[in-house]
């Protein structure tokens, strides 16, 4: 365990076996407890997004703990301390509840491993909040058309960007599932093409491809010349201004930067992000007579209430409705 070092107070956790940045409180524990802390991330949490979110939450908590209670031992952390942290946390109710969930999960893991007797977070209650409508920026149908038409498709990167946004819009797929696809995950079954998606929570999901997305993807793959490379990433990086694909998988942050750049150039809502196309597609589907139940199945949501958060048909209030206010 000699390669385990304390993390600087303002460091971003990097989960590497050879150089794991321990919170300071764990440098005062025994080797078994330290090992159990590491395996919480490497063994207990399989989803990469959850792993990263919980790592940020826990390192923030333990850094706060060291600032407020320097020298505190792990077994001295109690429900009062955790409740105070949640109470003073500057984040939204959703963020505070996520951090509390991370703390509870870690201590539950430590108790299960026999390194602690009790979970001090068990009695701490989260923050009450109800969300009836999502906050993801949505593009109108006119803005979506404007965005697609604004892309220069005379070179491969433009074709890639149009195909990527169309895939998210027409399939309601999460950005992680789309970027995780290989060429083989866009496949023909019968007379139609399908997407093979690995969604949140390890969920395997197949959805038929809309004819417009199929058109954009076919052109992109043909011009890219990698249709036979079935194990190659479907959406690939392009360094700098080379206008060439590298064969390496496009990352979420790179997709986000591209969408921001494209939205600005197209003069549409510049708040657009990776998740915008999922929300915009669901709203368009519902507006054109699709049911929430079918939208739920296409989006692979566990609960139709999650799908309802993407239903933004009520965002626009007509002038006629406003004029009903009379004196």
LINWOBEL-V18248 format. One record per backbone hydrogen bond with DSSP energy under -0.5 kcal/mol. NH is the residue of the N-H (numbers start at 1). CO is the residue of the C=O. E is the energy in kcal/mol with one decimal. If there is no record, write none. Layout:
((NH	CO	E) (NH	CO	E))
//
This chain:
((4	1	-1.5) (5	3	-0.6) (5	20	-1.1) (7	22	-4.2) (11	8	-2.0) (13	11	-0.5) (15	13	-0.5) (16	14	-1.9) (21	14	-0.6) (21	19	-0.6) (22	5	-3.0) (22	20	-1.2) (26	23	-1.4) (27	23	-0.5) (27	24	-1.6) (28	25	-1.0) (29	26	-0.9) (34	30	-2.1) (35	31	-2.6) (36	32	-2.2) (37	33	-2.1) (38	34	-2.0) (39	35	-2.3) (40	36	-1.1) (41	37	-0.7) (41	38	-1.0) (42	38	-2.1) (43	39	-2.5) (44	39	-1.8) (45	40	-1.1) (46	44	-0.7) (51	47	-2.5) (52	48	-2.4) (53	49	-2.5) (54	50	-2.9) (55	51	-2.1) (56	52	-2.3) (57	53	-2.2) (58	54	-2.8) (59	55	-2.5) (60	56	-1.9) (61	57	-2.1) (62	58	-2.8) (63	59	-2.0) (64	60	-2.1) (65	61	-2.4) (66	62	-1.9) (67	63	-1.8) (68	64	-2.5) (69	65	-3.0) (72	69	-2.0) (76	73	-1.4) (77	74	-1.5) (82	78	-2.0) (83	79	-2.7) (84	80	-2.1) (85	81	-2.0) (86	82	-2.3) (87	83	-2.4) (88	84	-2.3) (89	85	-1.1) (96	92	-2.7) (97	93	-2.2) (98	94	-1.9) (99	95	-2.4) (100	96	-2.2) (101	97	-2.4) (102	98	-2.1) (103	99	-2.2) (104	100	-2.8) (105	101	-2.3) (106	102	-2.4) (107	103	-2.4) (108	104	-2.3) (109	105	-2.0) (110	106	-2.2) (111	107	-2.4) (112	108	-2.3) (113	109	-1.5) (114	111	-1.6) (115	110	-2.1) (116	110	-1.0) (120	118	-0.8) (122	119	-1.2) (124	121	-1.3) (125	123	-0.5) (132	130	-0.5) (134	309	-2.0) (144	140	-2.4) (145	141	-2.2) (146	142	-2.3) (147	143	-2.6) (148	144	-2.5) (149	145	-2.5) (150	146	-1.2) (151	147	-0.6) (151	148	-1.0) (153	151	-0.8) (159	155	-1.6) (160	156	-2.4) (161	157	-2.5) (162	158	-2.2) (163	159	-2.3) (164	160	-2.6) (165	161	-2.2) (166	162	-2.2) (167	163	-2.3) (168	164	-1.9) (169	165	-2.4) (170	166	-2.8) (171	167	-1.3) (172	168	-1.4) (173	167	-0.5) (178	174	-2.1) (179	175	-2.7) (180	176	-1.1) (181	178	-1.4) (183	232	-2.5) (184	230	-2.3) (185	182	-1.7) (186	183	-1.8) (187	185	-0.6) (187	194	-2.0) (189	192	-3.1) (192	189	-1.4) (194	187	-3.4) (195	207	-2.9) (196	185	-2.5) (197	195	-0.6) (197	205	-3.7) (199	197	-0.8) (199	203	-3.0) (202	199	-1.0) (203	199	-0.6) (203	200	-0.7) (205	197	-2.8) (207	195	-1.8) (209	193	-2.9) (214	210	-2.6) (215	211	-2.0) (216	212	-2.2) (217	213	-2.6) (218	214	-2.7) (219	215	-1.8) (220	216	-2.0) (221	217	-3.0) (222	218	-2.4) (223	219	-2.6) (224	220	-1.9) (225	221	-1.3) (226	221	-1.1) (229	226	-1.2) (230	228	-1.7) (232	229	-2.2) (233	247	-0.6) (234	181	-2.4) (235	181	-0.5) (236	234	-0.6) (237	248	-2.3) (242	239	-1.9) (246	237	-2.1) (250	235	-2.5) (255	251	-2.2) (256	252	-2.6) (257	253	-2.2) (258	254	-2.0) (259	255	-2.5) (260	256	-2.3) (261	257	-2.1) (262	258	-2.7) (263	259	-2.8) (264	260	-2.0) (265	261	-2.0) (266	262	-2.1) (267	263	-0.7) (267	264	-0.7) (268	263	-2.1) (272	269	-1.6) (276	273	-1.1) (277	273	-0.5) (277	274	-0.5) (279	275	-1.8) (280	276	-2.9) (281	277	-2.3) (282	278	-2.0) (283	279	-2.2) (284	280	-2.4) (285	281	-2.5) (286	282	-2.5) (287	283	-2.5) (288	284	-1.6) (289	286	-1.6) (290	285	-2.5) (295	291	-2.2) (296	292	-2.6) (297	293	-1.7) (298	294	-2.5) (299	295	-2.6) (300	296	-0.8) (301	296	-2.1) (306	303	-1.3) (307	303	-1.1) (308	304	-2.0) (309	305	-0.8) (309	306	-0.8) (310	307	-1.8) (311	308	-1.2) (312	310	-1.2) (315	312	-1.7) (316	313	-0.6) (317	315	-0.6) (318	316	-0.6) (322	318	-1.7) (323	319	-2.4) (324	321	-1.3) (325	322	-1.9) (326	324	-0.8))
//
